[in-house]
């Protein structure tokens, strides 16, 4: 890499972008009376797509580690947004389900999220999105190879 190449600091650019996105989500959720965090949204969104899954599957789907997912699940259970039910096939495991309250919060949050996604992609198109995913997947793969 060249000395003055802007990719020298790509991690800071990614970090800055993630922070401002999370800040906008948090502010918009609060403004719209949605009492969840961005991390909680990720799990609710995953459960809305695929309800009744094991905790490890939620961790994989959300790209979060198991202890983090466990902590988020505990908070969502306390809020009454999700529930744990024993797995019918494995007595040692529980499946995670959205509750009625969780579905209602999801429905309330979805238009907020959709609006934020539109805002984030203003001036960009599908090709830009495809390029971004390709670049991020390549960077991820580059680092995974060095584990």
Secondary structure, 3 states (H helix, E strand, C coil): CCCCCHHHHHHHHHHHHHHHHHHHHHHHHHHCCCCCCHHHHHHHHHHHHCCCEEHHHHHHHHCCCHHHHHHHHHHHHHCCCEEEEECCCCCCCEEEEECHHHHHHHHHHHHHHHHHHHHHCCCCCHHHHHHHHHHHHHHHHHHHCCC
